[in-house]
Amino acid sequence: MKVYLEVYGCTANKSDLCLVKGELTKNGHELVNSAENSDAIVILTCTVIDTTEQRMLSRLRFFKNFEKKIIVSGCMASVQKDRIKTILPNSILLPPKFIYHINDVINENFDEFKNMEKTEFEKTYDEFAAPILIAEGCMLSCSYCITSIARGKLRSYPMDGIIKDVKSALVQGCKEIQLTAQDTASYGLDSGYELGELLGKVCDIQDEFFVRVGMMNPFTAMKNANSIIKAYKNPKIYKFLHLPVQSGDNIILEKMNRKYTVEDFLNIVKKFRNNFPEITISTDIIVGFPTETDDQFLHSVDLLKKVEPDITNITRFSARPNTAAKKLNGRIPTEIVKQRSVFLTDLCKKNSKNKNKKLIGKKFKVLVTKNREDKLHTGRTENYKPVMIREDVKIGDIVDMKITGASSTHLYGKLI
């Protein structure tokens, strides 16, 4: 059967896509590049905010024009079944935690979904970076988060299965391993493992590669900070920390049910920076959470000025179905939310550019990650900064470079 695949959203969805590709090709299906030429369509959806949901619904309406078998997976298949069925009543819904049933679903040869480990299944990694899921679900319940509802409670995958997936990706030519989960720092809290231990075992694999560790919730990062920092000292791990703070105000953090304080976040950042002075810090901010006052917003501004993250992802609050935050009173007018978002965006661009300019003149090892026809290639430094390269390099090369320029989003470098 000819199958067309489309994926949206987080790295976890992209990891699921690798499993889908592996299972389908192993079972004799052909992957094609257009819905028109397919017998079946598989779409892995995202619904983290309302604008993303609307885009998904638009794609479903587009697919309705084709008389094809349509399988909808991703988070919408778990938490918004009615919305999907309203548009595509004959579609087959495959929740993400059961994505390994993709072949059974396409062949319409299954009685019920069975609980299995995703690490038991073959994956196809056909890009330079391999997204590898280390856990499903989350042990926390942030009041605004629909993803934790969609993906369920934390389920950490066996360490030996993750190592098998990493080795498989390396054999397939990947040089960047992206360990991902809804919260990587919570890995093993349900099973006796811990993230630092997993990172050590991944780095023990005898091959040349880099590891990017995915998002960590400050609450769980606090629990294992010392072992994670110890593991980060391995040169294979990018010195990159994605630590979403979401707000600079403790009252708002409590309403978000984040379970940490601004002071906790600052302590974690300090620990990592003490050990890795040039570590890239990425964080997230939600603007306009219900009841957020001007002063509480300014607390977020003050925090960002103090920390100066290298990367700040700014999201306007979006009330998601079935979440506690959707029921909160005190919605902030759209115009005010927009003004706050624009102000923070300008501030964070300045932060990013200032941080990048400080790297001019410094030397880094750089992994070349993308070749372009205009010969302006892209690489990643040891601290995961994107570098533009105009010299003769090829994807997969690890080269020594001197940084010669900087913008708010990337660096420029030359070979040394």
C-alpha positions in Angstrom: 0.0 0.0 0.0 1.2 3.5 -0.8 1.2 5.7 2.3 1.6 9.5 2.7 2.9 10.8 6.0 2.5 14.2 7.5 3.8 15.3 11.0 3.4 18.4 13.1 4.5 19.6 16.6 7.1 18.4 19.0 10.1 16.2 18.8 8.1 13.4 20.4 5.8 13.4 17.4 8.9 13.3 15.1 10.2 10.3 17.0 6.8 8.6 16.5 7.1 9.3 12.8 10.4 7.4 12.7 8.6 4.4 14.3 5.8 4.7 11.7 8.3 4.7 8.9 10.1 1.7 10.3 6.9 -0.3 10.8 5.4 0.5 7.5 8.5 -0.2 5.4 9.3 -3.4 7.3 5.8 -4.6 6.4 6.1 -3.9 2.7 4.3 -0.5 2.4 5.7 2.2 0.2 6.1 5.7 1.5 5.1 8.4 -1.1 5.5 12.2 -1.2 2.0 13.3 -2.0 -1.5 12.5 -0.7 -2.8 12.4 -4.3 -0.6 9.4 -5.1 -1.3 7.5 -1.9 -3.7 4.7 -0.8 -3.6 5.9 2.8 -2.8 9.1 4.6 -1.3 9.2 8.1 -1.2 12.6 9.9 0.5 13.1 13.3 -1.3 16.1 14.8 -0.5 18.7 17.4 -2.9 20.7 19.5 -0.7 22.5 22.0 -2.3 25.9 21.4 -5.4 27.1 19.6 -3.6 28.3 16.4 -2.0 24.9 16.0 -5.3 23.2 16.4 -6.9 25.4 13.7 -4.1 24.5 11.4 -4.7 20.8 12.1 -8.4 21.2 11.4 -7.6 22.9 8.1 -5.4 20.0 7.1 -8.1 17.5 7.9 -10.6 19.4 5.8 -8.0 19.3 2.9 -7.6 15.5 3.3 -11.4 15.2 3.2 -11.2 15.9 -0.5 -9.4 12.6 -1.1 -11.2 9.3 -1.1 -8.4 7.6 0.9 -8.0 5.7 4.1 -7.1 8.3 6.7 -5.4 7.6 10.0 -5.1 10.5 12.5 -2.6 10.2 15.3 -0.8 12.7 17.6 -2.4 14.4 20.5 -5.7 15.3 18.8 -6.4 11.6 18.4 -6.4 11.3 22.2 -8.1 14.5 23.4 -10.2 15.8 20.5 -11.8 12.8 18.9 -15.1 14.5 18.3 -13.5 17.4 16.4 -11.7 15.0 14.1 -14.8 12.9 13.5 -16.9 15.9 12.7 -14.7 16.5 9.7 -13.6 13.0 8.9 -16.2 10.6 10.2 -14.6 7.6 8.6 -11.1 8.3 9.8 -9.2 5.9 12.1 -7.9 7.4 15.3 -4.6 6.1 16.6 -3.6 7.7 20.0 0.1 8.4 20.2 0.9 5.9 22.9 -0.4 3.2 20.6 1.4 4.4 17.5 3.2 1.1 17.1 -0.1 -0.4 15.9 0.1 1.6 12.7 0.6 -1.5 10.5 -2.4 -3.2 12.1 -4.5 -0.1 11.7 -3.7 0.3 8.0 -4.4 -3.3 7.4 -7.5 -3.1 9.6 -6.3 -6.2 11.3 -6.5 -5.6 15.1 -9.0 -6.3 17.9 -7.7 -3.9 20.6 -4.7 -1.7 21.5 -2.1 -3.4 23.6 0.4 -1.7 26.0 3.9 -2.2 24.6 7.2 -0.4 24.8 8.0 1.8 21.8 11.6 0.8 22.1 10.6 -2.8 20.9 9.9 -1.5 17.4 12.2 -0.7 14.5 12.6 2.9 13.5 13.7 4.5 10.2 16.0 7.6 10.7 16.3 9.2 7.3 17.6 12.6 8.5 20.8 13.8 10.1 19.3 14.1 13.6 17.6 11.2 15.3 14.7 12.1 17.6 14.6 9.4 20.2 11.8 9.2 22.8 12.9 8.2 26.2 9.5 8.4 28.0 5.9 8.8 27.3 3.6 11.1 29.2 4.3 13.3 32.3 4.2 13.0 36.1 3.0 16.6 36.4 -0.3 18.3 35.7 0.3 21.9 34.7 -3.0 23.7 34.7 -2.7 24.9 31.0 -1.3 21.8 29.4 -3.4 19.6 27.1 -0.4 17.5 26.1 -0.2 15.8 29.5 -3.8 14.8 29.1 -3.2 13.5 25.6 0.0 11.5 26.4 -1.0 10.3 29.9 1.0 9.6 33.0 4.8 9.1 32.9 6.1 5.9 31.4 9.9 5.7 31.2 11.2 3.3 28.6 13.8 0.7 29.5 17.4 2.0 29.3 18.6 -0.9 27.2 15.8 -0.3 24.6 16.8 3.4 24.4 20.5 2.4 23.9 19.3 0.0 21.1 17.5 2.9 19.4 20.5 5.2 19.6 22.8 2.5 18.1 20.3 1.9 15.3 20.3 5.6 14.5 24.1 5.8 14.4 24.2 2.8 12.1 21.7 4.6 9.8 24.1 7.6 9.6 22.8 10.0 12.2 25.3 12.2 14.0 23.0 14.1 16.3 20.9 12.2 18.9 18.0 14.2 20.2 16.7 12.6 23.4 13.2 13.7 23.9 10.2 13.4 26.3 7.5 15.7 27.6 10.0 16.3 30.5 13.4 14.6 30.1 14.3 15.3 33.7 11.5 13.1 34.9 13.0 10.1 33.1 13.1 7.1 35.5 11.1 8.7 38.4 8.5 6.0 37.8 11.0 3.1 37.5 14.1 3.8 39.6 16.3 5.1 36.7 17.5 8.7 36.4 18.4 10.9 33.4 22.0 11.3 34.4 22.5 7.6 34.4 20.9 7.3 31.0 23.1 10.0 29.5 26.2 8.3 30.8 25.2 5.0 29.1 24.4 6.8 25.8 27.8 8.6 25.9 29.5 5.2 26.5 28.5 4.1 22.9 31.7 3.9 20.8 31.0 6.3 18.0 31.4 10.0 17.0 28.2 11.9 17.7 26.5 14.6 19.7 23.6 14.4 22.1 20.9 17.1 22.5 18.9 16.7 25.7 15.3 17.9 25.4 13.2 20.0 27.7 13.4 19.7 31.4 10.8 20.9 33.9 12.6 22.9 36.7 10.7 20.9 39.4 12.1 17.5 38.2 15.5 19.0 37.2 16.0 20.0 40.8 15.7 16.4 41.9 18.6 15.1 39.8 20.6 18.3 39.0 23.9 17.0 40.3 23.8 13.7 38.3 22.6 15.5 35.2 25.4 18.1 35.5 27.9 15.2 36.0 26.7 13.6 32.8 26.8 16.9 30.9 30.6 17.0 31.4 30.9 14.4 28.7 32.0 16.2 25.5 29.4 14.3 23.5 26.6 16.2 25.1 25.7 19.6 23.8 26.0 22.3 26.5 22.3 23.2 26.0 19.6 23.4 28.6 15.9 23.9 27.7 14.4 24.9 31.1 11.0 26.5 30.7 10.2 29.0 33.5 6.8 30.1 32.0 6.5 33.0 34.4 8.6 35.3 36.6 6.0 35.5 39.2 5.5 32.9 42.0 1.8 33.5 42.3 1.3 32.8 38.6 3.5 29.8 38.8 1.3 28.4 41.6 -1.8 28.9 39.5 0.0 27.1 36.6 0.7 24.2 39.1 4.3 24.2 38.1 5.5 23.2 41.6 8.7 25.3 41.7 9.5 28.9 42.4 11.4 31.6 40.5 14.2 31.1 43.0 14.3 27.4 42.2 14.7 28.2 38.5 17.4 30.7 39.2 19.3 28.2 41.3 19.3 25.6 38.5 20.5 28.1 36.0 23.3 29.1 38.4 24.4 25.5 38.9 24.6 24.8 35.2 26.4 28.1 34.4 28.9 27.6 37.2 29.8 24.3 35.6 29.5 25.3 32.0 30.0 29.1 31.6 29.1 29.2 27.9 26.0 26.9 28.1 23.1 27.9 26.0 20.0 28.5 28.1 16.6 28.2 26.4 13.4 29.0 28.3 9.7 29.5 27.6 7.3 32.3 28.8 3.5 32.2 28.7 2.2 35.8 28.3 -1.3 36.7 29.5 -2.0 33.8 31.8 -5.4 34.4 33.5 -5.2 37.1 36.3 -1.7 38.2 35.3 -1.4 41.8 36.5 0.9 44.4 35.0 3.3 43.9 38.0 3.3 40.2 37.6 4.2 40.6 33.9 7.0 43.0 34.9 8.3 40.2 37.2 8.8 38.1 34.1 10.5 41.0 32.4 12.8 41.4 35.4 13.6 37.7 35.4 14.5 37.7 31.7 16.7 40.8 32.1 18.5 39.0 35.0 19.0 35.6 33.4 19.5 36.8 29.8 18.5 33.4 28.2 20.1 32.7 24.8 16.7 31.6 23.5 13.2 32.6 24.8 10.1 31.0 23.3 7.2 33.3 24.0 3.6 32.0 23.8 0.4 33.9 24.3 -1.9 32.0 26.7 -4.3 29.7 24.9 -7.1 28.1 26.8 -7.1 24.4 25.9 -10.1 22.1 26.3 -10.3 19.9 29.5 -7.5 21.9 31.3 -7.9 23.6 34.7 -6.7 26.9 33.3 -9.6 27.0 30.8 -12.0 27.4 33.8 -10.1 30.3 35.4 -11.6 33.7 35.6 -9.6 36.8 34.9 -8.9 36.5 31.2 -6.5 39.2 30.0 -7.8 41.3 27.1 -6.2 40.3 23.7 -4.8 43.7 23.0 -2.9 43.7 26.3 -1.6 40.2 25.7 -0.4 41.3 22.3 1.4 44.3 23.7 3.1 42.3 26.4 4.2 39.7 23.8 5.6 42.3 21.5 7.5 43.9 24.3 9.0 40.6 25.5 9.9 39.6 21.9 12.0 42.8 21.4 13.7 42.4 24.8 14.6 38.7 24.1 15.9 39.5 20.7 18.3 42.0 22.3 19.3 39.4 24.9 20.0 36.8 22.3 22.1 39.1 20.1 24.1 40.4 23.1 24.8 36.8 24.2 25.9 35.8 20.7 28.1 38.8 20.2 30.1 37.8 23.3 31.1 34.6 21.4 32.8 36.5 18.6 36.5 35.6 18.5 36.0 32.3 20.4 36.8 28.9 19.0 34.5 25.9 19.0 34.1 22.4 17.6 31.2 22.5 15.1 29.2 19.6 13.8 28.0 20.4 10.2 24.3 19.6 10.2 23.0 20.9 6.8 24.4 21.5 3.3 22.7 24.1 1.2 22.8 24.7 -2.6 24.0 28.3 -2.0 27.0 26.9 -0.1 25.9 28.7 3.1 26.1 25.6 5.3 24.8 25.2 8.8 26.5 23.7 11.9 26.1 23.5 15.6 28.7 24.5 18.2 29.4 22.4 21.3 26.8 24.6 23.1 24.3 24.1 20.3 24.5 27.5 18.8 23.7 27.5 15.0 26.7 28.6 12.9 26.5 29.7 9.2 29.5 28.4 7.3 30.6 29.6 3.8 33.5 27.2 3.3 33.8 23.8 1.8 32.4 21.4 4.4 29.9 18.5 4.2 27.2 17.3 6.4 28.6 15.2 9.3 32.0 16.9 9.4 33.2 18.0 12.9 35.4 21.0 12.3 37.2 23.6 14.4 35.9 27.1 13.8 36.4 30.7 15.0 33.3 32.8 15.4 33.5 35.9 13.3 30.0 37.4 13.6 26.6 37.2 15.3 23.0 38.0 15.0 20.1 37.3 17.4 19.5 33.9 15.9 22.8 32.5 14.8 26.6 32.9 14.5 29.0 33.2 11.6 32.3 31.3 11.6 35.4 30.4 9.6 37.5 27.2 9.6 40.8 27.3 11.6 
